[in-house]
Amino acid sequence: MSDDDTTLADLRASVRAFVDERDWNSFHSPKNLSMSIAIEAAELMEEFQWLTGPQSREALFDAAQRQRIGHELADVLIYCLSLANAADIDLSQIVLEKLALNARKYPVETHRGRL
């Protein structure tokens, strides 16, 4: 499976099944899940902690480091999907809504190539 043939709904269903099979829903409060996202994001940041910007890009060419980075990124996404499931938030809708808000906040005319 790849991003090209797996939908967000497929991923959410897989995460939901994983959690349900282990009877973990009682542990998946919004508080616990949001904390888990932050913890996993910190573990992802740790992979890049002492690297320069260019070194962080080069790290992706090392197979072992790329796999570690991918696993940490997956942990972040799994907890995000778990929170979306627990809160019944339509991720596609809310991401597109947030992109529209950001487009108004950061118009291309004034922010292209600038932060």
LINTA-V756338 format. One record per backbone hydrogen bond with DSSP energy under -1.0 kcal/mol. CO is the residue of the C=O (numbers start at 0). NH is the residue of the N-H. Records with the same first field share a line. If there is no record, write none. Layout:
CO = NH ; NH
//
This chain:
1 = 4
6 = 10
7 = 11
8 = 12
9 = 13
10 = 14
11 = 15
12 = 16
13 = 17
14 = 18
15 = 19
16 = 20
18 = 23
19 = 22
23 = 26
26 = 28
28 = 32
29 = 33
30 = 34
31 = 35
32 = 36
33 = 37
34 = 38
35 = 39
36 = 40
37 = 41
38 = 42
39 = 43
40 = 44
41 = 45
44 = 47
47 = 50
51 = 55
52 = 56
53 = 57
54 = 58
57 = 60
58 = 61
61 = 65
62 = 66
63 = 67
64 = 68
65 = 69
66 = 70
67 = 71
68 = 72
69 = 73
70 = 74
71 = 75
72 = 76
73 = 77
74 = 78
75 = 79
76 = 80
77 = 81
78 = 82
79 = 83
80 = 84
81 = 85
82 = 86
83 = 88
88 = 90
89 = 93
90 = 94
91 = 95
92 = 96
93 = 97
94 = 98
95 = 99
96 = 100
97 = 101
98 = 102
99 = 103
100 = 104
101 = 105
106 = 109 ; 110
107 = 111
110 = 113
//
